[in-house]
Amino acid sequence: MGQIPPVEEKLKLLALPLSPEEIIADYRKAYRSRQVSLIGRREVMSGKAKFGIFGDGKELPQVVMAHFFRKGDFRSGYYRDQTLMFALFEEEQAIQEFFAQLYAHADVKADPASAGRAMNAHFGNRLLNPDGSWKNQVDFPNSFSDVSPTGAQMPRLVGLTYASRLYREIEGLHQFTQFSDRGNEIAWGMIGNATTAEGHFWESLNAIGVLQGPAVISIWDDNYGISVPNEYAVTRQNLSELLKGFQRDPGQKNGYDIYTVRGWNYSELLEAYQQASDIARADHIPSIIHVIELTQPQGHSTSGSHERYKSKERLDWEGEHDCLRKFREWITGLDILSDEKLADMEKDDRKTVEGIREQAWRAYITPIREEREQAANIFSKIVEQSAHADDVERVKSRLLNIPNPVRRDTMAAIRQVIILTREEDSPARKELIAWKERYHAENEERYDSHLYSSSPEAALNVKEIKPVYTESSPEIHGYEVINAFFDIAFKRDPRLIAFGEDVGKLGDVNQGLKGLQEKYGELRVTDTGIREATIAGQAIGMALRGLVPVAEIQYLDYLLYALQILSDDLATLRWRTGGGQKAPAIIRTRGHRLEGIWHSGSLMAGIIHLVRGIYVLTPRNMTQAAGFYNTMLQSDDPAIIVEVLNGYRLKERLPDNMGEYTVPLGVPEVLRSGSDVTLVTYGATCRITLEAAEQLHKVGIEAEVIDVQSLLPFDIHHKIVESLKKTARIVFIDEDVPGGTTAYMMQEVLENGGGYYWLDSLPRTITGKAHRPAYGSDGDYWSKPNVEGIFETVYDLMHEVDPKKYPIFYR
Ligand SMILES: Cc1ncc(C[n+]2csc(CCOP(=O)(O)OP(=O)(O)O)c2C)c(N)n1
């Protein structure tokens, strides 16, 4: 096909790097992708899938990009990238997987990107073996798992691209050939025009520009973000103009190359992508390709039609500039292939896509129908043995009449039958209950697994090694303890990279990394700009590429800037991919009490409730902190470690086995024993609670003080309940808001641990105030828990128990 010499001549004149066959193959890929969009939309409209969002109108730049995307490269994109994904991977399989996800096929083999957990068009390939270990990333194109918050793909792009630079420039990393071929990998970012109004976009662009990683960032500009045109989103309505400040000077390395190309123009696209990727790969110079004049033939998604907000003129323009139509005209115009031949191919291709879709549907619906059948068969047996035969029969026929059942239908019907026959005890009913239990467990596994690692490297599998002290163990400052640990950690693992604000030259604001940049180099202990979201993203991207990042957020209060990324991207990663991807990043920060509204926060409830999937560790001192770092560095789970801000200048004894000892997760420590009341706390309040316990002792009250140590996970062996069995009274203490982490701890102990059973008094909480902590020592005293307040609350509690023995003397 298309072997006519004049065509090749024409292509030569156009300086195109592709043969006629390759061009036709591109067209067919784009065409098949369009069919996926059209057929996919139909599936939603007919009720077989719940929601659909497709890549129509963006096909051409993506088939072009695929020519330059190599094995080992990374994609960090969004829901419009279906054509790229079909082009990068085995196409039939990729299309089948696309439909499987559209139907929410909850099987990792059918939907390897998300095992039925994510909405359609949330792409990502499996980077892990079934046992949770890494695959060889250099053996295939890599796609980071997508998330729905638009723009959230950008912060991690910082880390994906920066990893290439580190793999190239740090000699100690050259041995990790499973992850990188000396940093030759490009990180490809994709973003919609409207999403460029997000702060994440600009922050990431700036960070990548500073770090100079090999990123090629494509902006798919179709002039709209759902219904909102660029005039409401982009200053002067022209992104290319806005981006000019990022443009590198001729001959200089610093900055970006910027291309503006029309999304329907094949040769323009080829030239831009070839140039951008060549330069990025060879010289680590990033580029932005602003792809303009794109369209959205079916509108934004299946949730509404674009006729509501686009004018007739715009719709006509979109019809004429549809990239597929333009590409076809270009092919026929150059006589690469005739209109008739293309039409024949299109017919075949449409049939092919329909066939793949049908296979995906069968694979999805068949087991669900079979399970329904099995349940219905047991219902039939129950009918023969039940006094409620008619009712059960009705439930059964209603279930069997649902045209496209889901598992919920079967489960709900089973539960109805169990209720209907509650007074009966037939063998068939027993069989149904056993079947239900199994079915429930299977479905729990389908949707609940992989929140944390279950691999041999899971943090919970790291063996506890206790710190060892001898008479010669020196007493040193807390910051020196942390420093001693990191020195050992950097020496033993070349993959360890620490970065953050004031981390490099200064060695962090509290000196925990003091002197380590000089020792291990600027690339391993590195300063960054003030950009918490992309510090988090940088850690995520680096961790996904096999590095071991310790990303520092200077103060806990500023974690809020990074929290969205940590919550949406890092915390969900392993779960949303059904165990297909992981990013074992460590987020290091410091908090609780010091001075001032934004340096004393202890926003722990906000954090723990938003980052399930990341462990949250709250060491009370630097010895415990170092032990936690050591545990996490041996694991493949991510963690946030909150050091105690006012602990760096306090003296601690340096364990003799620094670098060896570990602190286990989810294991509280009893800091003081007592028999009257259990005081449960963590972090900075450990010290003041211990002081209060000493004062209570002086008035005859023996308090048991327990440091929970890690909030996620929380007391996995229910050690606190053991204390409660002894004391029958419990108080939860922290610096968070009322009803914050103390309420969480109470629920963990009383509900999950069954502690309510042992209570003889009302459980209490002692917390910070609902407002932020005020500045100064008095501000602190009246905003946060203090020794005297803890004393009085505990004394009140004991007074209720025995007013004669504990008379009130302070009111
Ligand atoms: C952070 C965030 N805000 C809002 C939304 C809802 N939303 C989904 S897509 C979209 C429009 C995105 O437009 P654009 O970036 O131009 O990409 P396009 O869909 O046009 O490819 C919006 C507002 C979202 N998913 N995430």
PDBQT file of the ligand as one rigid body, heavy atoms in Angstrom, charges set to zero:
ROOT
HETATM    1  C1  LIG A 901      -8.741  19.983  40.868  1.00  0.00    +0.000 C 
HETATM    2  C2  LIG A 901      -9.933  19.734  40.020  1.00  0.00    +0.000 A 
HETATM    3  N1  LIG A 901     -10.848  20.697  39.854  1.00  0.00    +0.000 NA
HETATM    4  C3  LIG A 901     -11.938  20.472  39.084  1.00  0.00    +0.000 A 
HETATM    5  C4  LIG A 901     -12.117  19.263  38.470  1.00  0.00    +0.000 A 
HETATM    6  C5  LIG A 901     -13.342  18.996  37.610  1.00  0.00    +0.000 C 
HETATM    7  N2  LIG A 901     -12.925  18.967  36.193  1.00  0.00    +0.000 N 
HETATM    8  C6  LIG A 901     -12.641  17.826  35.586  1.00  0.00    +0.000 A 
HETATM    9  S1  LIG A 901     -12.074  18.049  34.069  1.00  0.00    +0.000 SA
HETATM   10  C7  LIG A 901     -12.199  19.714  34.167  1.00  0.00    +0.000 A 
HETATM   11  C8  LIG A 901     -11.802  20.567  32.999  1.00  0.00    +0.000 C 
HETATM   12  C9  LIG A 901     -10.377  20.382  32.612  1.00  0.00    +0.000 C 
HETATM   13  O1  LIG A 901     -10.117  21.091  31.451  1.00  0.00    +0.000 OA
HETATM   14  P1  LIG A 901      -8.724  21.036  30.719  1.00  0.00    +0.000 P 
HETATM   15  O2  LIG A 901      -7.632  21.098  31.707  1.00  0.00    +0.000 OA
HETATM   16  O3  LIG A 901      -8.705  22.048  29.647  1.00  0.00    +0.000 OA
HETATM   17  O4  LIG A 901      -8.685  19.562  30.125  1.00  0.00    +0.000 OA
HETATM   18  P2  LIG A 901      -9.651  18.922  29.046  1.00  0.00    +0.000 P 
HETATM   19  O5  LIG A 901     -10.690  18.155  29.815  1.00  0.00    +0.000 OA
HETATM   20  O6  LIG A 901     -10.238  20.006  28.220  1.00  0.00    +0.000 OA
HETATM   21  O7  LIG A 901      -8.779  18.002  28.266  1.00  0.00    +0.000 OA
HETATM   22  C10 LIG A 901     -12.704  20.072  35.397  1.00  0.00    +0.000 A 
HETATM   23  C11 LIG A 901     -12.989  21.459  35.830  1.00  0.00    +0.000 C 
HETATM   24  C12 LIG A 901     -11.133  18.278  38.681  1.00  0.00    +0.000 A 
HETATM   25  N3  LIG A 901     -11.224  17.061  38.142  1.00  0.00    +0.000 N 
HETATM   26  N4  LIG A 901     -10.068  18.544  39.437  1.00  0.00    +0.000 NA
ENDROOT
TORSDOF 0
